[in-house]
């Protein structure tokens, strides 16, 4: 029987790590799949690798306060390097592996990076392209040397060579380890988390050890954990959600971090690992729901009838929970039967049968989607926070769920609404400011220490926070109507055929929408109905597909007032990836970019006589 998790948090991230190793020793800390088998790395083994990296950094002239950057997907080497940098007294900065060479150049120079860790040949090429214009860069360390066997460069070392350098430098240098790990204080800068840069160059949010360990210290308050917690790590580790919510929280609680093989294998890895706690962005949750919805179209009439009956029971259980009512015994027994007959199979298909708690954050999510997961018996809770507050600012309490809200202010911080309707947050988790941008810092944190989030919202009489939209995204039509596009977009994304949507209409007579289809589900629809297509663009142009999306739009329109209905839409005819400017690393369409990129298509939707 699993016991409660033992919290291992000190005044810095590095010393928290040392405490975790001391507490857990040879227990598994990390698992990765090699040769088809999930293989563990213990806390003690992790320490040895990161210790070697820290000594190697020192051997190359890296000193406390210097910056080390990491450009890689979510792989174990990312956390080895991160902890090596921190144990050397350095500042750790993450770079998205989808960033271009020009973006890497900007981030290396803005942070004054001394050493950069890169995943493979692809990422190395980016750094080599710009290194002549990066005067602070001394060393490049490569995790995976595949394809580089004949490559030689005095600035470039493999991770194996780098750790060997560290082991040699450590000989007879025991005092240096204590000196490095003791060199930073709680108030010192520890990590840089760069914003996505949708409205200008990325801003480096500076987080002290204190702001990170503050979140770590309250990990059990976020959700009570056990000493046998299993997680799947797959989101970009340079994003605050996975870096804090997945990685540093696991460090505090002793949770095993199972690293997905790749972004493409996440569904398979999830089914293999069956984590007990799972954090994902709304796009992932939408994808899972769409997959089940589409699979049911191939089910027998009896199976669909069973699913409908079970879901009705699950929804009744959910209503009881939402109303804080105890469900009658008959309903509890019926729900138990629904689990064994229907829900258990669905949860296993998703990889969430053992999941005690599911968290969603980083973007708005449809309340109907949360309701569906709750009906399956998956305890899904929405959290809210920003890069600038190092993770969680609000959370849904276990004993009271209110759909349409992001919960209440976390007990370790404060939330308020200013007269303009903007959400403000305060607490020891706030960042130190933006690197090299004091004017932006002053715009974001006011004189009283409140962080201005840029989100519009309200707090009800029970303390639940509702986010209406981003202040800059509020649409004011030419008729003077204020419309919050995120509510409409979330409803559209609930469709299994819609991957993402951006509602247009500011200073326009009516609303239109740019839509990105769910390729897998729409292709299956086309195949099922013998709709001819040759590529992604022809699929989007097919009359039958246009009609399909039109029906989905109309189904959403009936839920809103006439002025909030989408009159026309355009299907984006390119298959977007995070490498494209239009898409964030967490797979969200960037409103500003798509507005510019598809300006002609948007204008065409308003080219005919305006509909009032």
Secondary structure, DSSP 4 states (H G I P E B T S, - for coil): ---BPPP---SSHHHHHHHHHHHHTTSEEEEEEETTEEEEEEHHHHHHHHHHHHHHHHHTT--TT-EEEEE-SS-HHHHHHHHHHHHTT-EEEEE-TT--HHHHHHHHHHHTEEEEEE-SHHHHHHHHHHGGG-TT--EEEES--TT-TT---TTEEEHHHHHHHHHHHHTT-HHHHHHHHTS--TTSEEEEEE---TTSS--EEEEEHHHHHHHHHTHHHHS--BTT-EEEE-S-TTSHIIIIIIIIHHHHHT-EEEEPS-GGGHHHHHHHH--SEEEEEHHHHHHHHHHHHHHHTTS-HHHHHHHHHHHHHHHHHHHHHHTT-PPPHHHHHHHHHHIIIIIHHHHHHHT-TT-SEEEEESS---HHHHHHHHHTT--EEEEE--GGGTS-SEE--TT---TTS--EE-TTSEEEE-TTSEEEEESTT---EETT-HHHHHHHB-TTS-EEEEEEEEE-TT-BEEEEEEGGG-EE-TT--EE-HHHHHHHHHTSTTEEEEEEE-TTSSSEEEEEEE-HHHHHHHHHHTT---SSHHHHHH-HHHHHHHHHHHHHHHTTS-GGGSEEEEEE--S---TTSTTB-TTS-B-HHHHHHHTHHHHHHHTSSPPP-
